[in-house]
């Protein structure tokens, strides 16, 4: 199951089919705009809530020590902001329901 992937091109095709849109470029522009707005909101420190789907936010990952895998040398990794996604209850329930039936 992990080998199945949905890329942006396929997502645009599916949305185009679902909405019966004849113009793939318009659907692509909408998808790109949505993703750009989510990214811009995160950069600005805002949280993006999509009820029933989930919430996008950013988290500060604290500084830590790591190891260079080639040399084994200890390196210092600085703190940084990373994107975070928390699935909503409806999405979690839908995924859990299909996991129980697929195997």
N, C-alpha and C positions, 0 to 999 in steps of 0.2 A: 504494500500500500504506500510506503514511503517513496516509491519511485515515481508516483504520479505528481506532476507539477502543473500549476496554472500560472502562466506568465501573463504579462500585461497585454500582449497582442491577443491571446486567447480570451482574456477577460473582456476586452473591447468587443470581440466577435460575439461572445455570449450576451453581453448587454445589448448589442445591436439587434440580435435575433429576438431577445425577450421584449424589446421595445418596438420592434418592427420598423426600426429606423433604416432609411435607405442610404444614409450618409455616414460611413464609418469614420470620416474625419471629424465630424461633429461629436460623435460618441467618444472618440479618442481625445479630443480637446477637453471634454467634460471630465473624463477620468484623469487626465494630466492636471487639470485645474484643481480637482479634489485632492490629489496627492500633494500638489504644491502648497495648497492652503493648509493642509495638515502639517507639513514640514515647516512652513513659515510660522504657524502658531506655536509649534514646539520650540523653535529657535527663539521666539519672543517670550518663552516661559509660560505659555498658556496651556491648559489642558483641553483636549478635544473629546467631548462626550457624544457618542452615537448610541442613543438608547436602544437596547435590544441587541446591539452588536458589541460594544465595548468602549473603552476609554484609552486614548493615547496621552501620554505624559512624558516628562523627562525626569531622570533620576541622576543624582550626583554620585558617581562611583568614586569611593575614597581612594587615596593614594595607597599603594602597596608595593611590596617587593616581589619581583618575578624572577624567572630564570631564562637565560638565553638557551634555547634547546640545542643549538649547535656547539656552543662552548661550555655550557653549564655555569657560566658566569652569572652572578646575581646582579640584577638591574633594578633600578627604581622606576616604577610606573607612576606617573603623576595622576592626580584626581582629574576626572573629566565627566562631562554630561553625556548620558546615553539615553536613547529613546526607550520607552517602556510601553507595553500594551497589556491591558487587563481586559480579558473577555467578559462580556456581560452575561447575565444569567441565562437569557434565551439562547445565546450562541453556545454556551457551555452545555446546556441541556440538549440542544440539537446534535452537537458533536458526540456527546456521551451516548445518545440513543443509537447513532449509526455505528459506533464502535462495538456496541453490544451485539449487533446483527451481522457485522462483517468479520470474517476470519477464515 
